Amino acid sequence: MQNRNISGVLGKNWGPTKISGNKIAGKKKISDRPIIKMGVGLALLLGIVACQTTEPPAVNTTISQPEMTPLEQRASAYVQFRADIDLLAATVVDSDQATRDAHNRLASHSPDMLSSGWVAYAALVAADDPAFAKSVQDEMVRMGGRDPFLSAIRQNPSMVLNFAGSDAAIDDILQFAAADATKIKTLSEVFISEAYSLQKVGWAKRKISPGMSRVDSARSWSYSRSSLATPYLPASMSYGVVQPGLASADALWTPSWGNSAASFGRRASDATPILARALNLAARYSVGDVDKEAVATFARNDRANKCLANAKMNLDQCIAATRTPYEEMFCLGKHGLGDVSSCVGHVASVDG
């Protein structure tokens, strides 16, 4: 069968990306790895942080909590995407079934849930920052208690940007966004590089099922896959408020999951409303006031949602035009990973 060049099939502007060190060690076949159940409970938090009016000693006391909060439940949508990235990075692509499984996973994340999950996770990152935690307690003391504090941030949701610790929390969010985007972009480059290498491999040049049938199959797969189990985060009290303890959680939940060498240059010009919503949720989490209504209202990132929707559309259109696994591999690298990395890193001006 005639070997077709990727650029000729998918567009002349889609060329190879030069990278180094693109061989991933310790790869294994795609399979669902068990996720240990962990999570944080809301009811106990309400009793613990209610009526805090003076600053206690900065001593951490681990709390055992029976339930997850709606914030953690929503954040798990983003963490599940992280889990898929790790799985794909550890997978040997040696058959058309491997490219099919990769396609299923990358296409299964809805733009709405992924963008919302990102904001929820960003809120947990902010709640973990010591300076932000202290500023929440200081504001409660200044306002006369938890109830006046909550009333104030409900009436003026963006006031959290003026807390003394807000800049530190925002820096934490921008750092994890830059690190995650860089890690995803690196895997994108590996996929694209491997796509060009696979042009010389027999199985990767054989015709496979029509592109649209694979797009439809991936959509069906997304409806049937299980959600990631939400953990019991190792939450603790510090400065009189709750911090989730992400650094001590399962590796998928830690802020250091991404590329630790990455750094952000500046905050994107349109990032402020997104960051304000994340910090508002962080403040509510800190004092045990996260409910489903608050998450539905504030765990929104319209810019990322649109960006991810475009990435998904581009991926579907690209896959629909493919006839071989190596072309499929290119589409996954270009749109399933590369475009998404830009959406994830936008707030930190890391556009993939």
C-alpha positions as CSV (number, residue, x, y, z in Angstrom):
1,M,0.0,0.0,0.0
2,Q,1.2,3.5,-0.8
3,N,2.8,5.4,2.1
4,R,1.3,8.8,2.5
5,N,3.2,11.7,4.1
6,I,1.4,13.3,7.1
7,S,1.8,16.8,5.8
8,G,0.1,15.8,2.6
9,V,-2.9,14.2,4.3
10,L,-3.4,16.6,7.2
11,G,-2.2,19.9,5.8
12,K,1.0,21.4,4.6
13,N,1.5,23.5,7.7
14,W,1.5,20.5,10.0
15,G,5.1,19.5,10.1
16,P,7.4,17.6,12.4
17,T,8.5,19.0,15.7
18,K,12.1,18.5,16.7
19,I,12.6,17.3,20.2
20,S,15.3,15.5,22.2
21,G,15.1,12.8,24.7
22,N,11.7,11.6,23.4
23,K,12.0,8.0,24.5
24,I,10.0,7.3,27.6
25,A,11.3,4.7,29.9
26,G,9.3,2.1,31.8
27,K,6.4,2.1,29.3
28,K,3.6,-0.4,29.6
29,K,0.4,-1.4,27.9
30,I,-2.6,0.8,28.4
31,S,-4.9,-0.3,31.2
32,D,-6.9,1.3,33.9
33,R,-4.8,1.5,37.0
34,P,-6.6,1.3,40.3
35,I,-7.0,4.7,42.1
36,I,-6.9,4.7,45.9
37,K,-10.0,6.3,47.3
38,M,-9.3,9.3,49.4
39,G,-11.7,12.7,50.1
40,V,-12.5,15.6,52.4
41,G,-15.8,16.1,54.4
42,L,-17.8,19.3,54.6
43,A,-19.9,18.6,57.7
44,L,-16.9,18.3,60.1
45,L,-15.3,21.5,58.7
46,L,-18.4,23.5,59.5
47,G,-18.1,22.6,63.1
48,I,-14.3,23.1,63.3
49,V,-14.0,26.5,61.7
50,A,-17.3,28.1,62.9
51,C,-17.0,31.3,64.9
52,Q,-13.2,31.6,64.6
53,T,-12.5,35.1,65.9
54,T,-9.0,34.9,67.2
55,E,-5.8,33.6,65.6
56,P,-4.7,30.3,67.1
57,P,-1.2,29.0,67.2
58,A,0.1,27.9,63.7
59,V,0.0,24.2,64.6
60,N,-1.3,21.7,62.2
61,T,-3.7,19.0,63.5
62,T,-4.7,16.3,61.0
63,I,-8.4,15.9,60.6
64,S,-10.1,12.6,59.7
65,Q,-13.1,13.3,57.5
66,P,-15.7,10.9,56.1
67,E,-16.8,12.6,52.9
68,M,-15.5,14.6,49.9
69,T,-16.5,18.1,49.3
70,P,-18.1,19.2,46.0
71,L,-14.9,21.1,45.3
72,E,-12.8,18.0,45.4
73,Q,-15.4,16.1,43.4
74,R,-15.2,18.6,40.6
75,A,-11.4,18.8,40.8
76,S,-11.3,15.1,40.1
77,A,-12.3,15.7,36.5
78,Y,-9.1,17.6,35.9
79,V,-7.0,15.0,37.9
80,Q,-8.5,12.2,35.8
81,F,-7.0,14.0,32.7
82,R,-3.6,14.0,34.5
83,A,-4.0,10.3,35.1
84,D,-4.6,9.7,31.4
85,I,-1.5,11.8,30.6
86,D,0.7,9.6,32.9
87,L,-0.8,6.5,31.4
88,L,-0.1,7.5,27.8
89,A,3.4,8.6,28.7
90,A,4.1,5.1,30.0
91,T,2.6,3.3,27.1
92,V,4.4,1.6,24.2
93,V,2.6,2.4,20.9
94,D,3.0,-0.9,19.1
95,S,-0.4,-1.5,17.5
96,D,-3.4,0.3,16.1
97,Q,-5.2,-0.7,19.3
98,A,-2.7,1.4,21.3
99,T,-3.5,4.5,19.2
100,R,-7.2,3.7,19.5
101,D,-7.0,3.5,23.3
102,A,-5.0,6.8,23.4
103,H,-7.7,8.4,21.2
104,N,-10.5,7.2,23.5
105,R,-8.8,8.6,26.6
106,L,-8.0,12.0,25.1
107,A,-11.4,12.4,23.5
108,S,-13.3,11.4,26.6
109,H,-12.8,14.7,28.6
110,S,-15.6,17.1,28.0
111,P,-14.4,20.8,27.7
112,D,-17.0,21.9,30.3
113,M,-15.9,19.4,33.0
114,L,-12.2,19.7,32.2
115,S,-12.2,23.5,32.4
116,S,-14.4,23.5,35.5
117,G,-12.2,20.8,37.1
118,W,-9.2,23.0,36.5
119,V,-10.7,25.9,38.4
120,A,-11.7,23.6,41.3
121,Y,-8.2,22.2,41.5
122,A,-6.7,25.7,41.3
123,A,-8.9,26.6,44.3
124,L,-7.5,23.7,46.3
125,V,-4.0,24.8,45.4
126,A,-4.8,28.3,46.6
127,A,-6.3,27.0,49.9
128,D,-3.1,25.2,50.6
129,D,-1.0,28.3,50.5
130,P,0.1,29.3,54.1
131,A,-0.1,33.1,53.3
132,F,-3.6,32.8,51.9
133,A,-4.7,30.6,54.8
134,K,-3.4,33.2,57.3
135,S,-5.1,36.0,55.4
136,V,-8.5,34.2,55.5
137,Q,-8.2,33.9,59.3
138,D,-7.1,37.5,59.6
139,E,-10.1,38.7,57.6
140,M,-12.4,36.6,59.7
141,V,-11.0,38.2,62.8
142,R,-11.2,41.7,61.3
143,M,-14.9,41.1,60.3
144,G,-15.9,39.6,63.6
145,G,-16.3,35.9,62.7
146,R,-17.1,33.4,60.1
147,D,-20.6,34.4,59.3
148,P,-19.8,38.1,58.6
149,F,-16.8,36.9,56.5
150,L,-18.9,34.6,54.4
151,S,-21.6,37.3,54.0
152,A,-18.9,39.7,52.7
153,I,-17.4,37.4,50.1
154,R,-20.9,36.4,48.9
155,Q,-21.8,40.1,48.3
156,N,-18.4,40.9,46.8
157,P,-16.9,37.7,45.4
158,S,-13.8,39.5,44.0
159,M,-12.8,41.0,47.3
160,V,-10.6,37.9,47.9
161,L,-8.1,39.4,45.4
162,N,-7.3,42.0,48.0
163,F,-6.5,39.6,50.8
164,A,-2.9,39.9,52.0
165,G,-2.1,36.3,50.9
166,S,-3.9,36.4,47.5
167,D,-0.7,37.2,45.4
168,A,1.1,34.2,46.9
169,A,-1.9,31.9,46.2
170,I,-2.1,33.2,42.6
171,D,1.6,32.5,42.1
172,D,0.9,28.9,43.2
173,I,-1.9,28.6,40.7
174,L,0.2,30.1,37.8
175,Q,3.1,27.8,38.7
176,F,1.1,24.6,38.6
177,A,-0.6,25.8,35.4
178,A,2.7,26.4,33.7
179,A,4.2,23.1,34.9
180,D,1.1,21.1,33.8
181,A,1.0,22.7,30.4
182,T,4.7,22.1,29.9
183,K,4.4,18.4,30.8
184,I,1.4,18.0,28.4
185,K,3.2,19.8,25.6
186,T,6.3,17.6,26.0
187,L,4.1,14.5,25.5
188,S,2.6,16.2,22.5
189,E,6.0,16.5,20.9
190,V,6.8,12.9,21.7
191,F,3.5,11.8,19.9
192,I,4.2,13.9,16.9
193,S,7.8,12.7,16.6
194,E,6.7,9.1,17.0
195,A,4.0,9.6,14.3
196,Y,6.8,10.4,11.8
197,S,8.8,7.4,12.9
198,L,5.8,5.2,12.5
199,Q,5.5,6.0,8.8
200,K,8.2,3.3,8.3
201,V,6.4,0.6,10.4
202,G,4.2,-1.9,8.7
203,W,1.2,-2.0,11.1
204,A,1.2,1.8,11.3
205,K,0.8,2.2,7.5
206,R,-2.1,-0.2,7.1
207,K,-5.6,1.1,6.6
208,I,-7.9,1.2,9.6
209,S,-11.7,1.8,10.0
210,P,-13.1,5.0,8.6
211,G,-12.2,8.1,10.6
212,M,-15.8,9.2,11.5
213,S,-16.5,5.7,12.8
214,R,-13.5,6.1,15.2
215,V,-14.7,9.5,16.3
216,D,-18.2,8.1,17.1
217,S,-16.6,5.1,18.9
218,A,-14.5,7.4,21.1
219,R,-17.6,9.4,21.9
220,S,-19.4,6.2,23.0
221,W,-16.4,5.1,25.0
222,S,-16.4,8.4,27.0
223,Y,-20.0,7.7,28.1
224,S,-19.1,4.3,29.5
225,R,-15.8,5.1,31.3
226,S,-15.7,5.3,35.1
227,S,-14.9,8.5,36.9
228,L,-11.8,8.9,39.0
229,A,-12.2,8.1,42.7
230,T,-12.0,11.3,44.7
231,P,-9.6,11.0,47.6
232,Y,-9.7,11.7,51.3
233,L,-7.2,14.5,51.2
234,P,-4.9,14.8,54.2
235,A,-6.5,18.0,55.3
236,S,-5.3,19.9,58.4
237,M,-6.0,23.0,60.4
238,S,-3.5,25.8,60.1
239,Y,-4.0,29.5,61.1
240,G,-7.5,28.4,62.2
241,V,-8.7,27.4,58.8
242,V,-8.6,24.2,56.7
243,Q,-5.9,23.4,54.2
244,P,-6.3,20.3,51.9
245,G,-2.7,19.1,52.1
246,L,-2.3,18.4,48.4
247,A,1.5,17.9,48.7
248,S,0.9,14.8,50.9
249,A,-1.9,13.4,48.7
250,D,-1.8,10.8,45.9
251,A,0.8,11.9,43.3
252,L,-1.9,12.7,40.8
253,W,-3.2,15.4,43.2
254,T,0.0,17.1,44.0
255,P,0.8,20.6,42.6
256,S,4.2,19.2,41.6
257,W,2.7,16.7,39.1
258,G,3.8,18.8,36.1
259,N,7.2,19.7,34.8
260,S,9.0,21.2,37.9
261,A,11.5,23.0,35.6
262,A,8.7,25.1,34.1
263,S,8.0,28.7,35.2
264,F,5.5,31.3,34.4
265,G,6.5,34.7,33.0
266,R,3.4,36.8,33.7
267,R,-0.3,36.5,34.4
268,A,-2.4,36.5,31.2
269,S,-4.3,39.8,30.7
270,D,-7.7,38.0,30.9
271,A,-6.8,35.8,33.8
272,T,-8.1,38.0,36.7
273,P,-11.8,36.9,36.7
274,I,-10.8,33.2,36.6
275,L,-8.3,33.6,39.4
276,A,-10.9,35.6,41.5
277,R,-13.4,32.7,41.2
278,A,-10.7,30.2,42.2
279,L,-9.7,32.3,45.3
280,N,-13.4,32.7,46.2
281,L,-13.8,28.9,46.2
282,A,-10.5,28.6,48.2
283,A,-11.7,30.9,50.9
284,R,-15.0,29.1,51.1
285,Y,-13.2,25.8,51.4
286,S,-11.0,27.1,54.1
287,V,-14.0,27.9,56.3
288,G,-16.1,24.9,55.4
289,D,-18.6,26.6,53.1
290,V,-18.2,24.8,49.8
291,D,-21.5,23.4,48.5
292,K,-22.7,22.4,45.0
293,E,-24.2,25.7,44.3
294,A,-20.9,27.6,45.0
295,V,-19.0,25.1,42.8
296,A,-21.5,25.5,40.0
297,T,-21.3,29.3,40.2
298,F,-17.5,29.8,40.6
299,A,-15.8,26.7,39.1
300,R,-16.0,28.2,35.6
301,N,-13.4,29.2,33.1
302,D,-15.2,30.3,30.0
303,R,-12.0,31.1,28.1
304,A,-10.6,27.6,28.7
305,N,-13.9,26.0,28.0
306,K,-14.0,27.6,24.5
307,C,-10.3,26.7,24.0
308,L,-10.9,23.1,24.9
309,A,-14.0,22.9,22.7
310,N,-12.0,24.1,19.7
311,A,-9.2,21.6,20.5
312,K,-11.8,18.8,20.6
313,M,-13.4,19.9,17.4
314,N,-9.9,20.0,15.7
315,L,-9.1,16.6,17.0
316,D,-12.4,15.1,15.7
317,Q,-11.9,16.7,12.3
318,C,-8.3,15.5,12.1
319,I,-9.1,12.0,13.1
320,A,-12.0,11.9,10.6
321,A,-9.4,12.6,7.8
322,T,-7.0,9.8,8.9
323,R,-6.7,6.3,7.3
324,T,-3.7,4.9,9.1
325,P,-2.5,4.7,12.7
326,Y,0.5,6.9,12.2
327,E,-1.8,9.7,11.0
328,E,-4.0,9.1,14.0
329,M,-0.9,9.4,16.2
330,F,-0.1,12.8,14.7
331,C,-3.7,14.1,15.3
332,L,-3.5,13.0,19.0
333,G,-0.2,14.8,19.5
334,K,-1.2,17.9,17.6
335,H,-4.7,18.5,19.0
336,G,-5.4,16.0,21.7
337,L,-2.3,17.1,23.6
338,G,-0.7,20.2,22.0
339,D,-3.9,22.3,21.7
340,V,-5.0,21.2,25.2
341,S,-1.6,22.3,26.7
342,S,-2.3,25.8,25.5
343,C,-5.7,25.8,27.2
344,V,-4.3,24.6,30.5
345,G,-1.4,27.0,30.5
346,H,-3.1,30.2,29.2
347,V,-3.5,31.9,32.6
348,A,0.2,31.7,33.1
349,S,0.9,32.8,29.5
350,V,2.2,29.4,28.6
351,D,0.5,28.7,25.3
352,G,2.1,25.5,24.2
